[in-house]
Amino acid sequence: MKVRFVVVLRILICFVLIIGLLLVERMGIQYSVQKSEIDILPIADDIQNKPLADTKTCLYIMDSSDANSTHAEPQFTQILTDMRVPFEQIDVSTEEIPDFGDYETVLVGCMNLSPLGSKILDLSSYVYDGGAVMFGLPMEKETALDVISNKIGIDESSYDFYTLQDFKSAENFMLGYETIYKIEDAYDSSMKIAISDRCEVFATNADGNIPLVWRTSYGDGRFVVCNFGYCEKAYRGIYASAYSLLEDVCVYPIINASNFYLDDFPSPVPNGDSEYIMRDYGMGVAEFYSYVWWPDVLRIASKHDIPLTGVVIETYEDNTSENLKSNGSTSDFYYYGNMLLNRGGEIGYHGYNHQPLCGPDYIYEYDEGYSVWESYTAMYNAMTELTDFVGSLFPSSNACVYVPPSNILSDAGREMIVNDFPQIRCIASNYLPGENAYAQEFEVKEDGMIEAPRTISGCILDDYMMMTAFSELNMHYVSSHFMHPDDLLDVDRGAEMGWEVLKTRYNYYMDWLDQNVPYIRKVTGSGLAGSVQRYSNLTLHKTNDENGTTIDFDGFIDEAYCLVRVNNGSLADIEGAEATQLNDNLYLIRVDDSSIRINTDTEVAGNE
């Protein structure tokens, strides 16, 4: 009898242990929140958004009568603003061009130079006397171009344009130069020209027969020509890098942050089967998420030291009424959410369901199958339920980032978040424009909301995504990527390719990032938001002399980052900052003081 009792007791103990292990496995180890190294600062009146110094150092010339110049204008003004170049904008079709000598640099954003008239000769004299001019767009062959073509390094020109299909940076010009970046939807966008041997060529097409960015000296000054006609948001980094070739020492603030979002995660795990998951793994969707996808994502994140940011969807019911039910099934949320938090990740908000915060009066530009909420109260109830749900599951996580479902957010929905949900400090939508998209800049709005968009998405990582990623490393020194667990259920997002292919591409991007920007900070969503705050608050005041440049920062808080390109001579030392050399003449600097000094060993050269 005693033996039987011992046997039963042992079986009972085994059952208890098994149940305990299953509970641990389903709920995950209890999380401990890791404090972000880059705090979001409190909303305050002295937090500004990209203020420019009062003294205008750059003259930007555009032509509103030229469709190409008008199309490029919002890109050039944003690039100059983000680089903190204080500029005077002149519309050559309606305004008189001021004296070039009042400015350190001139940016010409016109394809046809004829409206400049005789001022084109003054522009040449300005450069000869030490000025710096960038032609930001490919130029049409006409009399004004013929007048200065030899001075800017063009030996022969044509009325025809090349169809540019790819872009290759010269070694040590742009970060990521070892890769050739293909251009989607190519068209005739670059001048057919032959340039002089005295030109320094910084970018070409893959074959090297189309010069895309070059610089030539003229007298004591410089011309930079950008023969790249795709003046769109996804290519800003190319134009910023071209502009950085103008000054002896070019300094501009950057964000210096890389983060990775998992949208719709944690969320209810779909039941049933998927054609392609069953084809490749012979298991259902829930099993695949638990035993294949999630362990793979964690391994890749661990390999590249990435803190993941997951944003919660509470339910996939399409209810947009005022009466909403709480999701009582929380085991998957605990399991995945706790594991993410324990690995240094972060939880944010995505939606009660996947219906964007758009009220009854909102009209979608493009029908993606979404509904509108029946009232403002319905939207408010949905966000209240979501924030309560996340707070009950992860009470110490301090969620503060909101990602709009499908990157769609109405003005009314945004206003509600700002006014009624003060714990949300950052909106992370989409950087690139698109139908229905709430497209953003990296900035802080007047209402204190931090806008920290995601720049690329998915695992396919096509040519356009890679070009955008390359551009943003050189524009803002930033990477912000997102993907969904259910990419494997959607053919448009690569389901037919299968997870093994998509995983390889995802890992390739991580390798590419580590190789090209090994010093970039890897942060969560709130870490990127805090970085954007500090970046947006800076104003730069430059004072140049023959031995270097002094930079005084207004709005310096506790740290700042800049890119520095030394075009004349070499970097001798930096006072008030720590410098990391990225290539021959490009440096990443961490600013530790509100005033820094960049000392250079100069070289003087000129050509007529």
C-alpha positions in Angstrom: 0.0 0.0 0.0 2.8 2.4 0.9 4.6 1.6 -2.4 1.4 2.3 -4.3 1.1 5.7 -2.5 4.7 6.6 -3.4 4.1 5.8 -7.1 0.9 7.9 -7.2 2.7 10.7 -5.4 5.5 10.6 -7.9 3.1 10.7 -10.8 1.2 13.6 -9.2 4.5 15.5 -8.7 5.4 14.9 -12.4 2.0 16.2 -13.5 2.4 19.3 -11.3 5.9 19.9 -12.8 4.6 19.5 -16.3 1.7 21.9 -15.7 4.2 24.4 -14.2 6.5 24.2 -17.1 3.6 24.6 -19.6 2.5 27.7 -17.6 6.0 29.2 -17.7 6.3 28.4 -21.4 2.9 30.1 -22.2 3.3 33.1 -20.0 7.0 33.6 -20.4 9.4 34.5 -17.6 8.1 37.5 -15.7 9.6 40.6 -17.4 11.8 43.3 -15.9 11.7 46.6 -17.7 15.1 47.9 -18.8 15.3 51.7 -18.7 16.0 53.4 -22.1 19.4 55.0 -22.3 17.8 57.9 -24.2 14.9 59.3 -22.2 12.0 61.2 -23.7 12.1 64.7 -22.3 9.1 66.4 -20.7 7.0 68.6 -22.9 8.3 72.2 -22.5 8.1 75.5 -24.2 11.9 75.5 -24.9 11.7 72.3 -26.9 11.9 73.6 -30.5 11.7 72.1 -33.9 14.8 72.6 -36.2 15.3 76.3 -35.6 17.7 78.0 -38.1 20.2 80.7 -37.2 19.0 84.2 -38.1 21.9 85.0 -40.4 21.2 83.4 -43.8 24.3 81.7 -45.1 22.8 80.0 -48.1 20.9 81.4 -51.1 18.5 78.9 -52.5 17.3 79.8 -56.0 14.2 78.1 -57.5 11.9 78.8 -60.4 8.1 78.5 -59.9 7.6 78.6 -63.7 9.5 75.4 -64.1 7.6 72.2 -63.0 10.8 70.3 -62.2 12.1 73.1 -60.0 8.7 73.4 -58.2 8.6 69.7 -57.7 12.1 69.7 -56.1 11.4 72.7 -53.9 9.9 70.9 -50.8 12.8 68.4 -50.9 15.6 71.0 -51.0 14.0 73.2 -48.3 13.6 70.2 -46.0 17.1 69.1 -46.6 18.5 72.5 -45.8 16.3 72.7 -42.7 17.3 69.3 -41.5 21.0 70.1 -42.1 20.4 73.4 -40.2 21.6 75.5 -43.1 20.0 78.9 -42.7 18.8 79.9 -46.2 17.2 82.6 -48.1 14.8 81.3 -50.8 14.4 83.3 -54.1 11.9 82.5 -56.8 13.9 83.6 -59.9 10.7 84.0 -62.0 9.2 86.7 -59.7 12.1 88.0 -57.5 15.3 89.8 -58.0 18.4 87.8 -57.2 20.4 89.4 -54.4 24.2 89.8 -54.2 25.8 86.4 -54.1 28.6 87.8 -52.0 26.2 88.0 -49.0 26.1 84.2 -48.8 28.6 81.4 -48.1 26.9 79.0 -50.4 24.4 79.0 -53.3 22.0 76.2 -54.2 20.6 76.5 -57.7 17.4 74.3 -57.9 16.6 75.0 -61.6 17.0 72.8 -64.7 16.8 75.8 -67.0 19.3 78.5 -66.2 18.0 81.1 -68.6 15.9 82.9 -66.0 19.2 83.8 -64.2 20.1 86.0 -67.2 23.4 87.9 -66.8 23.5 86.8 -63.1 25.0 83.6 -64.4 28.3 85.6 -65.0 28.1 87.1 -61.5 27.7 83.5 -60.1 30.9 82.5 -61.9 32.7 85.5 -60.4 31.3 84.7 -57.0 32.9 81.2 -57.1 36.1 82.4 -58.6 36.5 84.7 -55.6 35.9 81.9 -53.1 32.2 81.1 -53.2 30.6 77.7 -53.3 27.7 76.8 -55.7 25.7 73.6 -56.1 23.6 72.9 -59.1 21.0 70.6 -57.5 19.3 69.3 -60.6 20.4 68.1 -64.1 20.4 71.1 -66.4 18.9 71.6 -69.8 21.3 72.5 -72.7 20.8 76.2 -73.5 22.8 79.4 -73.8 23.2 80.0 -70.0 24.6 76.5 -69.5 26.9 76.9 -72.4 28.3 80.1 -70.8 29.4 78.3 -67.7 29.7 74.7 -68.8 33.5 74.7 -69.0 33.8 76.4 -65.6 31.7 73.7 -63.9 33.7 70.9 -65.6 31.5 70.0 -68.6 33.5 69.5 -71.8 30.6 68.3 -74.0 26.8 68.4 -73.6 23.7 67.2 -75.4 20.0 68.0 -75.6 19.3 64.3 -74.6 19.1 62.7 -71.2 20.1 59.3 -70.0 17.7 56.8 -68.4 19.4 56.4 -65.1 18.8 52.9 -63.7 21.2 52.7 -60.8 23.5 54.7 -58.4 27.0 54.0 -57.1 28.8 56.1 -54.7 32.5 56.5 -55.0 34.6 55.0 -52.3 34.6 57.1 -49.2 31.9 59.5 -50.3 28.6 58.1 -48.9 28.0 55.5 -46.2 27.1 52.2 -47.9 29.2 52.9 -51.0 30.1 49.3 -51.6 26.6 48.5 -52.8 25.0 49.4 -56.1 21.5 50.8 -55.6 19.0 50.2 -58.4 16.3 52.7 -59.2 12.7 51.6 -59.7 10.6 53.2 -62.5 13.7 54.7 -64.2 13.2 57.5 -66.7 15.4 60.1 -68.6 16.8 61.9 -65.6 20.5 62.7 -66.2 22.4 64.9 -68.6 24.3 63.3 -71.5 27.6 64.9 -71.0 31.4 64.5 -71.0 33.2 66.0 -68.1 36.8 67.2 -67.6 39.5 65.2 -66.1 39.9 67.9 -63.5 36.6 67.1 -61.9 36.4 65.0 -58.8 33.7 62.4 -59.4 31.8 61.3 -56.3 29.0 59.2 -57.8 28.2 57.5 -61.1 25.9 54.8 -62.5 27.0 51.2 -62.0 28.9 51.2 -65.3 30.7 54.4 -64.4 29.8 56.1 -67.7 27.3 58.6 -66.3 28.7 61.1 -63.8 26.1 61.9 -61.2 27.9 64.0 -58.6 31.1 65.8 -59.2 33.0 68.8 -57.9 35.4 71.1 -59.7 37.5 74.0 -58.4 37.2 77.4 -60.1 39.6 80.1 -58.8 39.3 80.0 -55.0 35.9 78.5 -54.9 34.0 75.3 -55.9 31.2 74.1 -58.1 29.3 70.9 -57.2 26.9 69.5 -59.8 24.2 66.9 -59.0 23.3 65.2 -62.3 20.7 63.1 -60.5 17.1 63.9 -61.4 15.1 61.9 -58.8 14.5 64.7 -56.3 12.1 62.7 -54.1 12.0 62.0 -50.3 13.6 58.6 -50.7 16.7 60.1 -52.2 17.4 63.1 -49.9 20.6 61.6 -48.6 22.2 61.9 -52.0 21.5 65.6 -52.2 22.6 66.2 -48.6 25.9 64.4 -49.3 26.4 66.5 -52.4 25.8 69.7 -50.5 28.3 68.6 -47.9 31.0 68.9 -50.6 30.7 72.7 -50.7 32.3 74.0 -47.5 35.8 73.6 -46.2 34.2 72.0 -43.2 30.6 70.9 -43.4 28.8 70.0 -40.1 25.2 69.0 -39.8 23.2 67.4 -36.9 21.9 63.8 -37.2 19.7 61.5 -35.1 22.1 58.5 -34.9 19.6 55.7 -34.1 18.5 52.4 -35.4 15.3 50.6 -34.3 13.1 47.7 -35.4 9.4 47.4 -34.9 7.2 44.4 -34.9 3.7 45.6 -35.9 0.7 43.6 -34.7 2.8 42.1 -32.0 1.8 40.8 -29.5 -1.7 40.2 -30.9 -4.2 37.3 -31.1 -2.4 34.5 -32.9 -4.4 33.4 -36.0 -5.9 29.9 -35.9 -5.9 27.5 -38.9 -3.5 26.9 -41.7 -1.6 28.9 -44.3 -0.9 27.5 -47.7 2.7 28.4 -47.7 3.5 27.7 -44.1 1.9 24.3 -44.5 3.9 23.8 -47.7 7.3 24.6 -46.1 6.8 23.4 -42.5 3.7 21.2 -42.3 2.3 23.0 -39.4 -0.5 25.5 -38.6 0.0 29.2 -38.2 0.0 29.2 -34.3 2.6 26.5 -34.2 4.7 28.2 -36.8 4.7 31.5 -34.9 5.7 29.8 -31.7 8.2 27.3 -32.8 9.7 28.8 -36.0 9.1 32.5 -36.6 9.5 33.9 -33.1 12.7 31.9 -32.2 14.2 33.0 -35.6 13.4 36.7 -35.0 14.9 36.5 -31.5 18.1 34.8 -32.8 18.5 37.5 -35.5 17.9 40.2 -32.9 20.4 38.7 -30.5 23.0 38.3 -33.3 22.7 42.0 -34.2 22.1 43.3 -30.6 18.7 44.7 -31.6 16.1 45.7 -28.9 12.8 45.0 -30.6 9.7 47.2 -30.2 6.4 45.4 -30.4 3.1 47.3 -30.8 -0.1 45.7 -29.5 -3.3 44.8 -31.4 -5.9 43.7 -28.8 -8.3 42.0 -31.2 -8.9 41.6 -34.9 -12.7 42.1 -34.7 -13.8 44.9 -37.0 -16.2 46.4 -34.5 -16.1 50.2 -34.9 -19.1 51.0 -32.6 -19.0 52.6 -29.2 -19.6 49.3 -27.5 -16.4 47.3 -27.4 -15.4 44.1 -25.6 -12.2 43.4 -23.8 -10.1 40.5 -25.0 -10.1 38.0 -22.2 -7.7 35.6 -23.9 -4.3 37.0 -22.8 -1.9 34.0 -22.6 -0.3 34.7 -26.0 0.1 38.4 -25.0 1.9 37.4 -21.8 4.1 34.9 -23.4 5.4 36.9 -26.4 5.3 40.3 -24.6 7.2 39.2 -21.6 9.9 37.5 -23.7 10.3 40.7 -25.8 10.6 42.9 -22.7 13.1 40.5 -21.0 15.4 40.9 -24.0 15.6 44.7 -23.7 12.6 45.3 -26.0 9.6 47.6 -25.6 5.9 47.5 -25.8 3.9 50.2 -27.7 0.3 50.8 -28.9 -1.0 49.9 -32.3 -4.8 49.6 -32.0 -7.8 48.1 -30.2 -8.3 46.4 -33.5 -6.7 47.1 -36.9 -9.1 49.9 -37.8 -7.4 53.3 -38.2 -8.4 56.2 -36.0 -10.7 57.8 -38.6 -14.1 59.2 -37.6 -17.4 59.1 -39.5 -16.5 62.1 -41.7 -13.2 60.7 -42.9 -12.9 59.6 -46.5 -10.1 57.2 -47.5 -8.2 58.2 -50.6 -7.8 54.6 -51.5 -10.1 51.7 -50.4 -8.0 49.3 -48.4 -11.1 47.7 -46.9 -11.1 49.7 -43.7 -14.1 51.2 -41.9 -14.5 54.4 -40.0 -15.5 54.7 -36.4 -19.1 55.6 -35.8 -18.2 58.6 -33.6 -15.5 60.4 -31.7 -16.6 58.5 -28.6 -16.1 55.2 -30.4 -12.5 56.2 -31.2 -11.9 57.4 -27.7 -13.3 54.1 -26.3 -11.1 52.1 -28.5 -8.0 53.9 -27.4 -9.0 53.7 -23.8 -9.6 50.0 -24.0 -6.2 49.5 -25.7 -4.3 51.5 -23.2 -6.0 49.8 -20.2 -5.4 46.4 -21.8 -1.7 47.1 -22.3 -1.4 48.6 -18.8 -3.0 45.6 -17.2 -0.7 43.1 -19.0 2.5 45.1 -18.6 2.0 47.5 -15.8 5.7 48.6 -15.6 6.4 48.9 -19.3 5.5 52.7 -19.5 4.3 52.4 -23.1 4.5 55.7 -24.9 4.8 55.1 -28.6 1.7 54.8 -30.9 1.9 53.2 -34.4 -1.2 53.9 -36.5 -2.7 50.8 -38.1 -1.5 50.6 -41.7 0.1 54.0 -41.1 -3.3 55.7 -41.4 -4.3 58.5 -39.0 -6.9 61.2 -39.4 -6.4 64.7 -38.0 -9.2 64.1 -35.5 -7.6 60.8 -34.4 -4.2 62.6 -33.9 -5.8 65.4 -32.0 -7.5 63.0 -29.7 -4.3 61.2 -28.9 -2.6 64.5 -28.1 -5.4 65.8 -25.9 -6.7 62.7 -24.2 -3.8 60.2 -24.0 -0.8 62.2 -22.6 1.1 59.0 -21.9 1.6 58.7 -25.7 4.6 60.9 -26.5 5.5 59.6 -29.9 3.7 58.7 -33.2 5.7 56.3 -35.4 4.0 56.1 -38.8 5.5 56.2 -42.2 8.4 58.4 -43.6 7.5 57.9 -47.3 4.2 59.4 -48.7 1.5 57.2 -50.0 -2.3 57.0 -50.5 -4.0 57.2 -47.1 -0.6 57.3 -45.3 0.1 59.6 -42.4 3.5 60.6 -43.7 6.0 62.2 -41.3 9.2 64.0 -40.9 11.6 63.5 -38.0 10.5 66.3 -35.9 8.7 67.6 -32.8 5.4 69.3 -33.4 4.2 72.5 -31.7 1.9 70.4 -29.5 4.9 68.5 -28.2 4.2 65.2 -30.0 7.4 63.6 -31.3 7.1 62.4 -34.9 9.5 59.5 -35.4 8.6 57.7 -38.7 9.6 54.3 -39.9 11.6 54.5 -43.1 11.4 51.0 -44.5 9.3 47.8 -44.0 9.0 44.1 -44.6 11.4 41.4 -45.4 11.4 41.5 -49.2 13.5 44.7 -49.0 13.2 45.5 -52.7 15.4 48.1 -54.6 13.3 51.1 -53.5 13.6 50.0 -49.8 17.3 49.6 -50.0 17.8 52.9 -51.8 15.7 54.6 -49.0 17.7 52.9 -46.3 20.9 54.0 -48.0 19.7 57.6 -48.4 18.6 57.9 -44.8 21.9 56.7 -43.4 23.4 59.7 -45.1 20.6 62.1 -44.4 19.8 61.5 -40.8 22.1 58.6 -39.9 19.0 56.6 -39.0 17.3 53.3 -39.7 13.8 52.5 -38.7 12.3 49.3 -39.9 9.0 47.4 -39.3 7.6 44.1 -40.2 4.5 42.0 -39.3 4.2 38.4 -38.1 1.5 37.9 -40.7 3.8 38.8 -43.6 3.8 35.0 -44.1 0.1 35.1 -44.8 0.1 37.8 -47.4 1.4 37.2 -51.0 2.1 40.9 -51.5 4.4 40.8 -48.5 6.3 37.7 -49.6 4.2 34.7 -48.4 4.9 32.7 -51.5 8.6 33.2 -51.2 8.5 31.5 -47.8 10.0 32.4 -44.5 13.4 30.9 -45.2 13.9 33.4 -48.1 12.4 36.3 -46.2 14.5 35.5 -43.2 17.7 35.5 -45.3 16.8 38.9 -46.7 16.0 40.3 -43.3 19.3 39.1 -41.9 21.1 40.5 -45.0 19.7 43.9 -44.2 21.0 43.6 -40.6 24.4 42.6 -41.9 24.4 45.5 -44.4 23.5 47.9 -41.6 26.2 46.6 -39.2 28.8 46.7 -41.9 28.1 50.3 -43.1 27.2 52.0 -39.8 28.8 50.0 -37.0 28.6 52.9 -34.7 24.9 53.6 -35.0 23.0 53.5 -31.7 20.5 50.6 -31.5 17.4 51.7 -29.7 13.7 51.1 -28.9 10.9 53.2 -30.2 11.1 55.5 -27.2 14.9 55.7 -27.7 14.4 56.9 -31.2 11.8 59.4 -30.0 14.2 60.8 -27.4 17.0 61.0 -30.1 14.6 63.0 -32.4 13.8 65.4 -29.6 17.5 66.2 -29.0 18.2 66.4 -32.8 15.2 68.7 -33.5 16.1 71.1 -30.7 19.5 72.1 -32.1 20.5 75.3 -33.8 24.0 75.6 -35.3 26.0 78.8 -35.4 29.2 78.4 -37.5 32.3 80.6 -37.4 35.0 79.7 -40.0 38.6 80.7 -40.1 41.7 79.5 -41.9 42.4 76.9 -39.2 38.9 75.4 -38.9 35.4 75.9 -37.6 33.8 76.8 -34.3 30.2 75.6 -33.8 28.0 77.1 -31.1 24.8 75.1 -30.4 21.6 76.6 -29.2 19.2 74.1 -27.7 21.9 71.7 -26.6 20.5 69.5 -23.9 22.8 66.7 -22.8 24.3 65.2 -25.9 24.1 65.6 -29.7 25.5 64.0 -32.8 26.7 65.4 -36.1 28.3 64.4 -39.3 31.4 66.3 -40.2 33.0 66.3 -43.7 36.4 68.0 -44.1 36.8 69.1 -47.7 39.9 71.2 -47.4 42.9 69.4 -45.7 42.4 67.0 -42.9 41.0 66.8 -39.4 43.6 67.7 -36.8 41.5 67.5 -33.6 38.1 68.4 -32.1 37.5 70.2 -28.8 34.2 69.6 -27.0 33.3 66.4 -28.9 34.5 62.9 -29.6 35.1 62.0 -33.2 34.9 58.6 -34.9 36.3 58.4 -38.5 33.8 56.9 -40.9 35.8 57.2 -44.1 38.7 59.4 -45.4 37.1 62.7 -44.6 33.8 61.9 -43.0 33.4 61.8 -39.2 30.7 61.0 -36.7 31.0 63.2 -33.7 29.3 63.0 -30.3 28.9 66.5 -29.0 29.5 67.0 -25.2 29.4 70.7 -25.0 27.3 73.6 -26.3 30.4 74.9 -28.1 32.9 72.9 -30.1 36.0 73.6 -32.1 37.0 71.7 -35.2 40.7 72.2 -36.1 42.0 71.3 -39.5 45.3 71.0 -41.4 44.4 72.9 -44.5 45.4 72.5 -48.1 44.9 75.3 -50.7 44.2 74.5 -54.3 42.5 76.2 -57.2 41.9 76.0 -60.9 40.7 78.5 -63.5 
